[in-house]
Amino acid sequence: MSQMKAALAIVLALLASREASAAPDGKGGPRVAFFGFQLINSSLEPTTSAESTRIRLLDDLLRAKLDASGRFRIVSIPPAVEREIASGPAIGNCNGCERDFARKAGADQAAWGTVQKVSNLILNINVYMQDVETGKMEFVRSVDVRSNSDESWQRGLDYLLRNYLFREP
């Protein structure tokens, strides 16, 4: 089992042990509709099946970590909205459609990410979070990764979350 899959299994096990509902006082942070990561391959090399798998693993890892943080509540995307998303332009390149989709899912924030593959040595992980009502970008961060492996992708996302999104003010 790859290190990323092992880490994902640990995070999911921690989530399962957590109380599934928000705090009794109704707090728990904004509701987030996460639309997943997209791979932007600007390298001269074709996208591999391993990279396609890593994108899905990164999706699962980010959802789990946002939810486990207690600062955010992940909302599910209704199937009708998922079909609408699939039939249109990419999230982040659709003139604000992510806000409409997040609103339809009952979320306060829309979130998505990209992984840009410049080469097998240079990759860039980006995470975006936008307020549904105002359109203000609440979080935009990027980290560079120097290896195209399960471990490097996981460490890149962990670093971004730990040092920027979850960092205490």
Secondary structure, 3 states (H helix, E strand, C coil): CCHHHHHHHHHHHHHHHCCCCCCCCCCCCCEEEEEEEEEEECCCCCCCHHHHHHHHHHHHHHHHHHHHHCCCEECCCCHHHHHHHHCCCCCCCCCCHHHHHHHHCCCCEEEEEEEEECCCCCEEEEEEEEECCCCCEEEEEEEEECCCCHHHHHHHHHHHHHHHHCCCC
